[in-house]
Amino acid sequence: MAGKQGERTRRRLSTGERREQLLSVGARLFSESPYDEVWIEQVAEIAGVSRGLLYHYFPTKRDFFAAVVERESGRMLAMTAAVPGVPVREQLTAGLDTYLEYVSAHAHGYRAFHRADAAGDQSVRKVYQRALAAQERQILAALAADPEFGAQAEEHPDLQLAVRGWLAFTTAVCLEWLRGSDLSREQVRDLCARALLGVLRP
């Protein structure tokens, strides 16, 4: 017989699929442990690859963690992108629903992303800070283009700081929710929405 009954053929992963697999494993490990306590050998073992192959994709642990952070940043930016022509107030509830769905479905990646600021490596922290700055610019641009809040955006130079504070608030709420808060997704959404509208209130 050419093969034994019940023998399963393992599909070879493409370069993109393998990279995604490694990043998913990294997101879980970095979300559960501080940066210094995660070892590349762990990632390779869980993914079922050699350490050499992992280093082929990511030359250093710093590069690997930075890639995990950038992956999560890209996802969050894409899902929170403003819809041109739709008022911010109308987008807020739907946008937060989408965001919280992502937080729930990708809890490991979300936690890993926000652990980056505590990483001792300055290069990794810069990746995280660039990602937060991109989120901030995205929100400010949507506000500036909005008929209701556009004028306020021009008249209040402290709005940028207020939006930065709201992002920090939303992050803290989401991380606490993932720890097992009794609040439902809808309650978390409404809490975050009220906080932003309170910031924007003249």
C-alpha positions as CSV (number, residue, x, y, z in Angstrom):
1,M,0.0,0.0,0.0
2,A,1.2,3.5,-0.9
3,G,0.2,4.8,2.5
4,K,-1.3,3.6,5.8
5,Q,-5.0,3.8,6.4
6,G,-5.8,6.9,8.5
7,E,-2.5,8.6,7.8
8,R,-3.0,12.3,7.4
9,T,-1.0,14.5,5.0
10,R,0.1,17.8,6.6
11,R,-0.4,20.7,4.3
12,R,2.7,22.8,3.8
13,L,2.0,26.4,4.9
14,S,2.7,29.2,2.5
15,T,5.1,32.0,3.6
16,G,2.2,34.3,4.5
17,E,0.4,31.6,6.4
18,R,3.5,30.6,8.4
19,R,4.2,34.2,9.3
20,E,0.6,34.6,10.4
21,Q,0.8,31.5,12.5
22,L,4.0,32.7,14.2
23,L,2.5,36.1,14.9
24,S,-0.6,34.5,16.4
25,V,1.5,32.3,18.8
26,G,3.5,35.4,19.7
27,A,0.4,37.4,20.4
28,R,-0.7,34.8,22.9
29,L,2.6,34.5,24.6
30,F,3.3,38.2,24.8
31,S,-0.2,38.8,26.2
32,E,0.3,36.3,29.0
33,S,3.9,37.2,30.0
34,P,6.1,40.2,30.1
35,Y,8.4,40.8,27.1
36,D,11.5,39.6,29.0
37,E,9.9,36.3,30.0
38,V,8.9,35.2,26.4
39,W,11.5,33.0,24.7
40,I,11.9,32.5,21.0
41,E,12.3,28.8,21.7
42,Q,8.7,28.7,23.1
43,V,7.3,30.3,20.0
44,A,9.1,27.8,17.7
45,E,8.1,24.8,19.8
46,I,4.4,25.8,20.0
47,A,4.3,26.5,16.2
48,G,6.1,23.2,15.5
49,V,9.0,24.9,13.6
50,S,12.7,25.1,14.2
51,R,14.2,28.1,15.9
52,G,16.2,28.7,12.7
53,L,13.0,29.0,10.6
54,L,11.5,31.5,13.1
55,Y,14.7,33.6,12.8
56,H,14.4,33.4,9.1
57,Y,11.1,35.3,9.4
58,F,12.2,37.6,12.3
59,P,15.9,38.1,12.8
60,T,15.6,39.1,16.5
61,K,13.1,38.8,19.3
62,R,12.6,42.6,19.1
63,D,11.7,42.3,15.4
64,F,9.2,39.6,16.3
65,F,7.5,41.5,19.0
66,A,7.5,44.7,16.9
67,A,5.8,42.7,14.1
68,V,3.1,41.4,16.6
69,V,2.4,45.0,17.6
70,E,2.3,46.3,14.0
71,R,-0.1,43.5,13.1
72,E,-2.5,44.4,15.8
73,S,-2.2,48.2,15.1
74,G,-3.0,47.6,11.4
75,R,-6.1,45.6,12.3
76,M,-7.4,48.3,14.7
77,L,-6.7,51.2,12.3
78,A,-8.6,49.4,9.5
79,M,-11.6,48.7,11.6
80,T,-11.9,52.1,13.1
81,A,-11.4,54.1,9.9
82,A,-13.9,56.8,9.5
83,V,-16.6,56.6,6.8
84,P,-16.4,59.8,4.7
85,G,-19.6,61.9,4.8
86,V,-21.1,60.1,7.8
87,P,-21.4,62.2,11.0
88,V,-19.1,61.1,13.8
89,R,-22.0,60.8,16.2
90,E,-23.6,58.3,13.9
91,Q,-20.4,56.3,13.5
92,L,-19.5,56.1,17.1
93,T,-21.8,53.4,18.3
94,A,-21.2,51.1,15.2
95,G,-17.5,51.8,15.4
96,L,-17.2,50.9,19.1
97,D,-19.3,47.7,18.4
98,T,-16.8,46.7,15.8
99,Y,-13.9,47.6,18.0
100,L,-15.2,45.6,21.0
101,E,-16.0,42.6,18.8
102,Y,-12.3,42.7,17.7
103,V,-11.1,43.1,21.3
104,S,-13.2,40.0,22.3
105,A,-12.2,37.9,19.4
106,H,-8.5,38.8,19.4
107,A,-8.0,39.2,23.2
108,H,-4.4,37.9,23.0
109,G,-3.3,40.2,20.3
110,Y,-5.0,43.2,22.0
111,R,-3.3,42.5,25.3
112,A,0.0,42.0,23.5
113,F,-0.3,45.2,21.7
114,H,-0.8,47.2,24.9
115,R,2.0,45.4,26.7
116,A,4.4,47.0,24.2
117,D,4.5,50.3,26.1
118,A,5.9,48.4,29.1
119,A,8.6,46.6,27.1
120,G,12.1,47.6,28.1
121,D,13.2,47.8,24.5
122,Q,12.9,51.4,23.2
123,S,12.5,50.3,19.6
124,V,9.5,48.3,20.5
125,R,8.0,51.1,22.5
126,K,8.4,53.4,19.6
127,V,6.4,51.0,17.4
128,Y,3.6,51.1,19.9
129,Q,3.7,54.9,20.3
130,R,3.6,55.3,16.5
131,A,0.5,53.1,16.4
132,L,-1.3,55.1,19.1
133,A,-0.3,58.3,17.3
134,A,-1.9,57.0,14.1
135,Q,-5.1,56.2,15.9
136,E,-5.1,59.7,17.4
137,R,-4.6,61.3,14.0
138,Q,-7.4,59.2,12.5
139,I,-9.9,60.3,15.2
140,L,-8.8,64.0,14.9
141,A,-9.1,63.9,11.1
142,A,-12.7,62.5,11.4
143,L,-13.6,65.2,13.9
144,A,-12.2,68.0,11.8
145,A,-14.2,66.8,8.8
146,D,-17.4,66.5,10.8
147,P,-20.1,69.3,10.5
148,E,-20.9,69.1,14.2
149,F,-17.4,68.9,15.6
150,G,-15.2,70.5,12.9
151,A,-15.4,74.0,14.2
152,Q,-14.7,72.9,17.7
153,A,-11.6,71.0,16.5
154,E,-10.2,74.2,15.2
155,E,-11.1,76.3,18.3
156,H,-9.8,74.0,21.0
157,P,-6.1,73.3,20.8
158,D,-6.5,70.9,23.8
159,L,-8.7,68.6,21.8
160,Q,-5.7,66.5,20.8
161,L,-4.8,65.9,24.4
162,A,-8.4,65.1,25.2
163,V,-8.6,62.5,22.4
164,R,-5.3,61.0,23.6
165,G,-6.8,60.7,27.1
166,W,-10.0,59.1,25.7
167,L,-7.9,56.5,23.9
168,A,-6.1,55.7,27.2
169,F,-9.5,55.5,29.0
170,T,-10.9,53.2,26.3
171,T,-7.9,50.9,26.5
172,A,-8.1,50.7,30.3
173,V,-11.8,49.9,30.1
174,C,-11.3,47.2,27.5
175,L,-8.4,45.5,29.3
176,E,-10.5,45.4,32.5
177,W,-13.4,44.0,30.6
178,L,-11.2,41.2,29.3
179,R,-10.2,40.4,32.8
180,G,-13.8,39.4,33.5
181,S,-15.8,42.6,34.2
182,D,-19.5,42.0,34.8
183,L,-20.3,44.7,32.2
184,S,-21.9,43.5,28.9
185,R,-20.4,44.5,25.6
186,E,-23.2,47.0,25.1
187,Q,-22.5,48.6,28.5
188,V,-18.8,48.9,27.7
189,R,-19.7,50.4,24.3
190,D,-22.1,53.0,25.9
191,L,-19.6,53.9,28.6
192,C,-16.9,54.6,26.0
193,A,-19.3,56.5,23.8
194,R,-20.4,58.7,26.6
195,A,-16.8,59.4,27.6
196,L,-15.9,60.6,24.1
197,L,-19.1,62.7,23.7
198,G,-18.3,64.3,27.1
199,V,-14.8,65.2,25.8
200,L,-16.4,66.8,22.7
201,R,-19.1,68.7,24.5
202,P,-18.5,72.5,24.2
